[in-house]
Amino acid sequence: MIPADAPPSFDAHREETYATIHSAAPFYSVLIRANPDDPGKTDDLVCDLCTAMPKPTDDGKTYSFRIREGVQFADGSPLTAADVAASWNEIIFPLQGIIRLVPA
């Protein structure tokens, strides 16, 4: 539910309304995503920004992703592993005052 005095942002990691997520989706790439050929199958993931789905190590606790070369932000700067880590950390450890909606 979005309060009337707080319109949604275009932060696809923060918002959860269908209209917001799907209108913002073309502007986001993700490391992995649901297979577009069968999006209802939640265990069929494919690479978006990675080169191949990694095999887990460390008893399934560690995954090492290789990022596709040539990926750029809108300003032309290259995507790096540090950018992926920064996005992950922002989602998992948001700044104080930022609300992240987590499905129950």
Backbone bond lengths (Angstrom), bond angles and torsions (degrees), N, CA, C in turn:
res aa  C-N    CA-C-N  psi(-1)  N-CA   C-N-CA  omega(-1)  CA-C   N-CA-C  phi
1 M - - - 1.439 - - 1.526 108.60 -
2 I 1.315 116.22 133.74 1.453 121.56 -180.00 1.529 108.22 -108.95
3 P 1.323 117.87 118.83 1.459 119.47 177.65 1.523 110.72 -61.51
4 A 1.329 116.99 146.23 1.462 121.61 -177.63 1.515 112.46 -61.99
5 D 1.330 117.97 -28.28 1.458 119.98 -178.08 1.528 112.64 -89.31
6 A 1.335 118.24 3.81 1.457 121.69 -179.56 1.524 109.38 -136.20
7 P 1.337 117.29 84.13 1.469 118.62 -179.31 1.523 110.46 -62.88
8 P 1.314 116.94 154.63 1.466 119.41 -178.04 1.528 111.92 -66.14
9 S 1.312 114.14 155.94 1.459 119.89 173.94 1.526 107.35 -93.27
10 F 1.309 116.51 -178.37 1.456 120.02 173.20 1.524 110.63 -101.73
11 D 1.320 116.93 22.33 1.465 122.44 175.84 1.521 107.55 -81.83
12 A 1.323 115.84 100.38 1.465 120.35 -175.83 1.521 112.71 -67.81
13 H 1.329 117.58 -12.59 1.454 120.40 176.16 1.520 111.22 -87.60
14 R 1.310 116.96 -16.55 1.456 121.64 -176.03 1.526 112.77 -103.17
15 E 1.298 116.79 -36.98 1.461 120.90 -176.24 1.523 110.51 -85.55
16 E 1.316 115.69 156.43 1.460 118.21 179.81 1.518 113.60 -132.62
17 T 1.328 118.43 1.86 1.453 118.74 179.19 1.526 109.64 -76.08
18 Y 1.305 115.97 143.69 1.462 121.96 -179.26 1.527 110.59 -55.77
19 A 1.337 116.35 -47.09 1.463 120.68 -176.50 1.531 111.52 -62.26
20 T 1.309 117.38 -39.17 1.466 120.49 -179.11 1.516 111.28 -72.82
21 I 1.312 116.66 -47.95 1.467 120.20 -176.94 1.531 111.28 -62.81
22 H 1.319 117.14 -44.94 1.463 119.10 -175.71 1.525 113.03 -76.29
23 S 1.326 117.38 -25.65 1.468 117.87 175.69 1.532 110.66 -77.67
24 A 1.333 117.96 -27.73 1.460 121.62 -179.91 1.528 112.22 -88.40
25 A 1.314 118.20 -20.63 1.467 122.39 -173.90 1.537 114.68 -52.87
26 P 1.329 119.95 -39.98 1.474 118.03 -179.81 1.523 114.28 -63.26
27 F 1.326 117.26 -14.71 1.454 120.88 -178.08 1.520 112.68 -95.01
28 Y 1.326 117.28 -0.75 1.460 122.27 -176.88 1.519 110.75 -120.40
29 S 1.299 115.99 138.21 1.456 121.53 165.27 1.517 105.10 -112.42
30 V 1.309 115.83 153.20 1.454 120.74 -178.94 1.518 109.45 -128.93
31 L 1.310 116.48 161.89 1.454 120.68 -179.44 1.529 110.29 -62.12
32 I 1.328 116.26 -52.23 1.463 122.31 176.13 1.525 107.79 -134.41
33 R 1.324 116.53 159.76 1.459 120.26 -179.97 1.517 109.71 -151.54
34 A 1.312 114.87 168.25 1.461 119.58 175.96 1.528 108.49 -63.28
35 N 1.298 115.94 145.26 1.456 120.97 178.64 1.532 108.93 -61.58
36 P 1.340 118.83 118.76 1.462 120.09 -178.21 1.525 113.51 -64.20
37 D 1.339 117.21 -18.93 1.461 120.03 177.45 1.525 112.30 -76.24
38 D 1.346 116.48 -18.98 1.465 121.35 178.68 1.531 108.94 -152.62
39 P 1.349 118.00 67.47 1.466 121.13 -172.85 1.523 114.56 -64.97
40 G 1.313 117.95 -16.71 1.459 120.25 178.94 1.517 113.49 -78.35
41 K 1.325 117.10 -14.34 1.460 121.24 -179.11 1.521 108.54 -89.14
42 T 1.321 116.67 104.11 1.460 121.45 -170.71 1.528 114.83 -73.42
43 D 1.313 118.44 -12.57 1.466 119.59 179.84 1.528 112.48 -103.33
44 D 1.324 117.47 10.18 1.460 121.67 178.82 1.527 107.94 -109.37
45 L 1.337 116.14 91.00 1.452 122.22 -177.59 1.526 110.24 -104.39
46 V 1.317 115.81 145.73 1.463 121.84 178.76 1.524 108.78 -130.14
47 C 1.318 116.07 161.96 1.463 121.22 179.11 1.518 111.10 -75.12
48 D 1.309 114.73 142.71 1.452 121.73 168.68 1.531 106.89 -113.90
49 L 1.323 116.79 -60.27 1.463 121.04 177.72 1.528 113.24 -100.19
50 C 1.318 117.67 -9.64 1.468 119.34 179.12 1.526 109.66 -92.68
51 T 1.314 116.10 167.89 1.465 120.43 -177.85 1.521 112.49 -91.94
52 A 1.332 117.62 -29.35 1.463 122.47 179.89 1.521 108.10 -161.53
53 M 1.318 115.63 150.89 1.462 119.46 177.99 1.529 108.14 -70.93
54 P 1.335 116.59 124.06 1.464 119.98 -177.31 1.521 111.98 -78.58
55 K 1.304 114.52 158.03 1.467 121.54 172.11 1.527 107.39 -90.55
56 P 1.321 117.36 137.53 1.473 118.95 -179.77 1.525 111.42 -69.70
57 T 1.323 114.37 149.25 1.460 121.54 173.49 1.519 107.33 -127.03
58 D 1.291 117.78 179.07 1.461 122.63 177.31 1.528 110.75 55.93
59 D 1.342 115.22 50.34 1.469 121.68 -179.31 1.521 112.66 55.23
60 G 1.332 117.61 37.74 1.449 122.35 177.00 1.516 114.69 82.16
61 K 1.321 117.79 9.00 1.466 121.26 -178.29 1.525 113.02 -92.49
62 T 1.332 117.73 -17.97 1.457 121.04 -173.65 1.527 110.95 -126.60
63 Y 1.326 115.29 130.68 1.460 122.59 174.10 1.525 106.81 -126.21
64 S 1.314 117.11 133.16 1.469 121.22 178.05 1.519 108.32 -113.36
65 F 1.334 115.96 116.81 1.457 122.03 -178.28 1.513 110.25 -101.84
66 R 1.316 115.97 139.88 1.466 121.54 171.90 1.522 105.86 -102.26
67 I 1.325 116.36 129.73 1.463 121.87 -177.75 1.523 109.51 -88.57
68 R 1.333 115.64 138.10 1.464 120.20 177.11 1.520 110.24 -58.01
69 E 1.309 116.87 142.20 1.458 121.58 176.88 1.524 109.07 -79.76
70 G 1.321 115.21 151.86 1.457 120.61 175.60 1.523 114.58 85.75
71 V 1.326 118.62 2.54 1.462 120.76 178.30 1.523 108.13 -76.75
72 Q 1.335 115.75 130.97 1.461 120.72 -177.63 1.528 111.01 -129.71
73 F 1.326 114.40 152.84 1.459 120.95 170.73 1.525 107.92 -77.12
74 A 1.323 116.63 170.70 1.467 121.22 -179.49 1.523 112.19 -58.46
75 D 1.336 117.12 -27.70 1.473 119.93 179.92 1.530 112.93 -85.37
76 G 1.336 116.90 1.67 1.457 121.24 177.76 1.512 114.74 93.18
77 S 1.329 118.22 -8.23 1.466 119.57 179.57 1.524 109.85 -73.33
78 P 1.337 117.01 144.20 1.465 120.25 -176.10 1.533 112.40 -74.74
79 L 1.315 115.90 147.62 1.462 121.97 173.93 1.520 108.18 -77.09
80 T 1.332 116.44 133.86 1.462 121.28 178.75 1.525 109.64 -123.68
81 A 1.314 115.67 167.75 1.460 120.63 175.77 1.530 110.23 -60.57
82 A 1.327 117.49 -33.34 1.468 121.11 177.97 1.532 110.80 -63.77
83 D 1.332 117.53 -35.46 1.465 120.87 176.91 1.524 111.08 -65.62
84 V 1.327 115.93 -42.56 1.470 120.50 178.55 1.521 109.26 -63.09
85 A 1.330 117.37 -44.81 1.472 121.32 179.01 1.530 110.88 -62.92
86 A 1.317 117.67 -40.52 1.464 120.86 179.65 1.528 110.59 -64.09
87 S 1.320 117.42 -41.39 1.474 120.57 177.44 1.520 110.32 -63.02
88 W 1.320 116.16 -45.56 1.466 120.75 178.89 1.527 110.54 -58.62
89 N 1.321 116.42 -47.69 1.464 120.08 -178.78 1.522 112.03 -64.53
90 E 1.334 117.79 -34.97 1.465 120.28 177.92 1.525 110.98 -66.64
91 I 1.314 116.84 -36.40 1.468 120.58 179.32 1.525 110.37 -72.58
92 I 1.319 117.30 -47.57 1.463 121.88 -174.88 1.526 112.13 -77.10
93 F 1.323 117.41 -36.66 1.464 122.23 -178.08 1.529 109.66 -125.14
94 P 1.346 117.77 71.18 1.466 119.97 -176.71 1.533 111.61 -64.98
95 L 1.315 115.16 154.49 1.456 120.92 176.64 1.525 109.74 -61.82
96 Q 1.302 116.79 152.26 1.456 121.19 179.14 1.530 108.80 -56.82
97 G 1.321 115.80 134.53 1.455 121.32 -179.72 1.512 113.60 94.01
98 I 1.339 118.27 -12.10 1.455 121.90 176.71 1.520 108.23 -92.38
99 I 1.306 116.34 125.26 1.460 120.95 -178.65 1.512 108.89 -95.64
100 R 1.303 117.64 125.72 1.457 122.86 174.66 1.515 107.06 -108.98
101 L 1.303 115.61 122.98 1.456 119.92 179.47 1.519 108.79 -85.86
102 V 1.291 116.02 121.52 1.464 122.25 -177.89 1.515 107.25 -114.98
103 P 1.351 117.93 123.39 1.460 119.51 178.76 1.525 111.03 -58.44
104 A 1.302 115.27 142.58 1.477 121.04 179.28 1.506 111.21 -75.54
